[in-house]
Each structure stands twice: as C-alpha cells, then as structure tokens.
C-alpha cells in the first residue's frame, strides 16, 4: 500500500474528510484532493496531513514482527513503475 492509500484508509477509519484536513492546513479541498491523488506526494505534505490525523511518520530498522492494528509500512515495491 502506498502512502496516499494509507492516508485515505486512516481518514475513512477516523471519518475525517478532505475538507476537514484542508481547513486544518489552510488549503482548499481541491488542493488536498490533488495531493492525495498523486503517488508521489511530498514527504512534507504527507507529514502535514498525518499530523492533522493524529499520526506520525517514523523511520526505524525493518522488523519481521506483525504490525499493530493502526500501524502501516511502506515498501518500495509498492511504487515500482512510478518513475
């Protein structure tokens, strides 16, 4: 799953709309929609949206243990062919 899909999943789970995120960030809904429609949304834009949702981006060594209920992992293979 790519990061924009993860954000959309979190939004559904938390019942947060693009309009609410846009308001919190001082953007229009169409700006948020455009950012979430791209597979290459910048790290800063991703972090900004995650902050609004009450999530954070963490970089740590990879581990094999199962993920907790509200954890997500990004893999480079999910972005193959997107250059």
C-alpha positions as CSV (number, residue, x, y, z in Angstrom):
1,X,0.0,0.0,0.0
2,X,1.4,3.4,-0.9
3,X,1.3,6.4,1.5
4,X,-1.6,8.2,-0.1
5,X,-3.7,5.0,0.2
6,X,-2.7,4.7,3.8
7,X,-3.8,8.3,4.5
8,X,-7.1,7.6,2.8
9,X,-7.6,4.5,4.9
10,X,-6.8,6.4,8.1
11,X,-9.3,9.1,7.0
12,X,-12.0,6.5,6.5
13,X,-11.3,4.9,9.8
14,X,-11.4,8.2,11.6
15,X,-14.2,9.6,9.5
16,X,-12.2,12.7,8.6
17,X,-13.0,14.4,5.3
18,X,-10.7,16.1,2.8
19,X,-12.5,19.4,3.7
20,X,-11.6,19.0,7.3
21,X,-7.9,18.4,6.5
22,X,-7.9,21.3,4.1
23,X,-9.4,23.6,6.8
24,X,-6.8,22.5,9.4
25,X,-3.9,23.1,6.9
26,X,-5.3,26.3,5.4
27,X,-5.8,24.8,2.0
28,X,-8.7,24.2,-0.3
29,X,-10.3,20.8,-0.6
30,X,-9.2,20.6,-4.2
31,X,-5.6,21.0,-3.1
32,X,-5.9,18.2,-0.6
33,X,-7.6,16.0,-3.2
34,X,-4.8,16.7,-5.7
35,X,-2.1,15.8,-3.2
36,X,-3.9,12.6,-2.3
37,X,-4.4,11.6,-5.9
38,X,-0.6,11.6,-6.5
39,X,1.5,8.6,-5.7
40,X,4.5,11.0,-5.3
41,X,3.0,13.3,-2.7
42,X,6.0,15.0,-0.9
43,X,7.2,13.9,2.5
44,X,6.3,17.3,4.0
45,X,2.8,17.2,2.6
46,X,2.4,13.7,3.9
47,X,3.6,14.6,7.3
48,X,1.3,17.6,7.4
49,X,-1.7,15.5,6.7
50,X,-0.7,12.8,9.1
51,X,-0.3,15.4,11.8
52,X,-3.9,16.5,11.3
53,X,-5.0,12.9,11.6
54,X,-3.0,12.4,14.8
55,X,-0.4,10.1,13.2
56,X,3.3,10.5,12.8
57,X,5.9,9.1,10.3
58,X,8.6,7.0,12.0
59,X,11.7,5.7,10.4
60,X,13.2,2.6,12.1
61,X,15.0,-0.6,11.2
62,X,12.8,-3.1,9.4
63,X,11.4,-5.8,11.6
64,X,9.6,-9.0,11.0
65,X,7.0,-8.8,13.8
66,X,3.4,-8.3,12.9
67,X,2.1,-4.7,12.7
68,X,-0.2,-3.4,15.4
69,X,-3.8,-2.6,14.5
70,X,-3.1,1.1,13.4
71,X,0.4,0.7,12.0
72,X,1.3,0.8,8.3
73,X,4.5,0.0,6.4
74,X,5.7,1.5,3.1
75,X,7.6,-0.8,0.7
76,X,9.5,0.4,-2.4
77,X,7.9,-2.5,-4.3
78,X,4.5,-0.7,-4.0
79,X,6.0,2.2,-6.0
80,X,7.6,0.2,-8.8
81,X,7.0,1.6,-12.3
82,X,6.1,5.0,-10.9
83,X,9.2,7.0,-12.1
